[in-house]
Amino acid sequence: RITIDAQISHKELYIALTQTLSTLQPFGVGNPHPVLALKNVVVKGSRLVGAEQTHLQLQVWFDHSQAIVKAIGFSMADQAPQVAVGSRVDLAFWPQLNTWQGRTHLDLKLVGIRKAEE
């Protein structure tokens, strides 16, 4: 079971939201990350990563959007059969900012994934 703090739409998922949530830090045992949910997103890419292929990396797309967002599920390789390219899934995650070569983008740190309900 995963406790979801808020279900959001893809239109609400943006860098400023992540910056606002980061003001709740430091996160840890007594102050866990807020967990958000997105429903019915499309898997555009799926692969196993890490030295032992134990992590699941996804690229997800939202209907009527140009954005493709990266998501990583550490130790979630067993979920790979549920996330074939083109499938629709519901995600539980917390957003995080990733800066590389001077560019900041939004990534999703997965805590749960399931096949979207029809």
FENVEN-V727430 format. One record per pair of residues at least 4 apart in sequence whose ideal C-beta (glycine too) atoms are under 7 Angstrom apart, sorted by sequence separation. I is the first residue (numbers start at 0). J is the second residue. D is the distance in Angstrom with one decimal. If there is no record, write none. Layout:
I_J_D ; I_J_D
This chain:
7_11_4.2 ; 12_16_6.5 ; 14_18_6.3 ; 15_19_6.4 ; 16_20_6.4 ; 17_21_6.4 ; 26_30_5.6 ; 49_53_5.1 ; 60_64_6.9 ; 78_82_6.3 ; 82_86_6.0 ; 98_102_6.9 ; 7_12_6.0 ; 11_16_6.4 ; 25_30_6.8 ; 26_31_6.2 ; 47_52_4.1 ; 49_54_4.3 ; 61_66_6.5 ; 98_103_4.6 ; 26_32_4.8 ; 48_54_4.9 ; 72_78_6.4 ; 82_88_5.9 ; 47_54_6.8 ; 60_67_5.1 ; 81_88_6.9 ; 96_103_5.5 ; 97_104_5.7 ; 47_55_6.3 ; 48_56_4.8 ; 59_67_7.0 ; 58_67_5.2 ; 59_68_5.5 ; 96_105_6.4 ; 97_106_4.8 ; 23_33_6.8 ; 46_56_5.5 ; 58_69_5.9 ; 59_70_5.7 ; 94_105_5.8 ; 95_106_5.3 ; 45_57_5.4 ; 20_33_5.8 ; 44_57_6.5 ; 56_69_6.9 ; 57_70_4.4 ; 94_107_6.0 ; 95_108_5.4 ; 44_58_3.6 ; 42_57_5.9 ; 43_58_4.5 ; 56_71_5.3 ; 92_107_4.2 ; 93_108_5.2 ; 43_59_6.5 ; 92_108_5.7 ; 42_59_6.1 ; 43_60_4.7 ; 54_71_6.3 ; 55_72_4.2 ; 90_107_6.6 ; 92_109_5.1 ; 41_59_6.6 ; 54_72_6.6 ; 92_110_6.1 ; 40_59_4.6 ; 41_60_4.6 ; 54_73_5.2 ; 90_109_6.3 ; 91_110_5.0 ; 40_60_6.8 ; 54_74_6.7 ; 55_75_4.3 ; 70_90_6.7 ; 91_111_3.6 ; 40_61_5.8 ; 53_74_5.5 ; 54_75_6.7 ; 55_76_5.6 ; 54_76_6.5 ; 70_92_6.5 ; 90_112_5.7 ; 53_76_4.9 ; 55_78_5.7 ; 43_67_5.6 ; 52_76_6.1 ; 55_79_5.8 ; 88_112_5.5 ; 89_113_5.2 ; 12_37_7.0 ; 57_82_6.2 ; 88_113_6.6 ; 88_114_6.1 ; 89_115_5.2 ; 88_115_5.4 ; 7_35_5.4 ; 9_37_6.4 ; 86_114_6.9 ; 87_115_3.9 ; 4_33_4.4 ; 47_76_5.2 ; 4_34_5.2 ; 5_35_5.5 ; 6_36_4.4 ; 7_37_6.4 ; 82_112_6.5 ; 3_34_5.5 ; 4_35_6.6 ; 81_112_6.6 ; 2_34_6.4 ; 6_38_6.8 ; 47_79_6.3 ; 1_34_6.5 ; 3_36_4.6 ; 81_114_5.4 ; 45_79_6.5 ; 75_109_6.2 ; 78_112_5.3 ; 71_106_6.7 ; 70_106_6.9 ; 45_82_4.8 ; 68_105_6.2 ; 69_106_5.0 ; 70_107_3.9 ; 71_108_6.3 ; 72_109_3.6 ; 75_112_7.0 ; 45_83_6.8 ; 71_109_6.4 ; 45_84_5.9 ; 68_107_6.1 ; 70_109_5.3 ; 42_82_5.0 ; 44_84_6.4 ; 72_112_6.5 ; 42_83_6.8 ; 43_84_6.6 ; 42_84_5.7 ; 42_85_6.6 ; 41_85_7.0 ; 42_86_5.1 ; 41_87_5.8 ; 42_88_6.1 ; 40_87_6.8 ; 39_87_5.3 ; 40_88_6.1 ; 39_89_6.7 ; 40_90_6.2 ; 38_89_4.7 ; 9_61_3.5 ; 36_89_6.6 ; 37_90_4.9 ; 36_90_6.7 ; 9_64_5.7 ; 36_91_5.3 ; 34_91_5.5 ; 35_92_6.0 ; 35_93_6.5 ; 34_93_6.0 ; 35_94_6.8 ; 33_93_6.3 ; 32_93_4.1 ; 20_94_6.9 ; 34_110_5.9 ; 39_115_4.6 ; 17_94_4.3 ; 38_115_6.4 ; 16_94_6.7 ; 17_95_6.7 ; 17_96_5.4 ; 12_94_6.6 ; 14_96_6.5 ; 3_91_6.0 ; 17_105_6.1 ; 14_103_6.7 ; 1_91_4.8 ; 14_105_5.7 ; 1_110_6.0 ; 1_111_4.4
